[in-house]
Amino acid sequence: MPERQESMSQENRDRPVELSREDEGYVITARWHNDDGSHEISGPDEVIIRLADGAAPEVRQWGVTSAVLHRMGRQVDDMVAEAHEMPSVGAYQVMVRRYIEGRLAELAKARGTTADGFEIDLLAVFEDLAGRGHADPLGTLATATGRSRADLDHLLGVARQRDDHDGA
């Protein structure tokens, strides 16, 4: 998940902002040295792309290529939106998908299996998204898991029945 140092909120407008992300063996850092007070969305004053400490040998061999620069452009766009506290739709979707995938993996690891209890894990993540006020937790969960809304609705129903049965 992206590392967030500061944001462009009103109280931080006169302080430097720095956001960093790691992407396939590279670390990209965007810096805004200060905000001029306008309400316009501005790109960073400085962007640094470097090899990550644990970069694979093939990444080290090629270094920062034009293909890497092209890919990092998307990261810069996402960091601009984040710095201005206006996440782009794409960035938000990626962030939520990564959260869902990570949370499901944590829950599976905690129960020590990948099959039994998956429905309960889905329900826990669904309820978390709904509790955070997400506009479409079922659709987002469907997209992140590659399942249809109907399939997920069925799995969530199974989880609710199990939960009711276990709680009774």
PyMOL commands that set and color helices and strands:
alter all, ss='L'
color gray80, all
select helices_A, chain A and resi 10-12+57-62+66-83+89-111+118-131+137-145+149-167
alter helices_A, ss='H'
color red, helices_A
select strands_A, chain A and resi 3-4+17-23+26-32+46-51
alter strands_A, ss='S'
color yellow, strands_A
deselect
rebuild
show_as cartoon
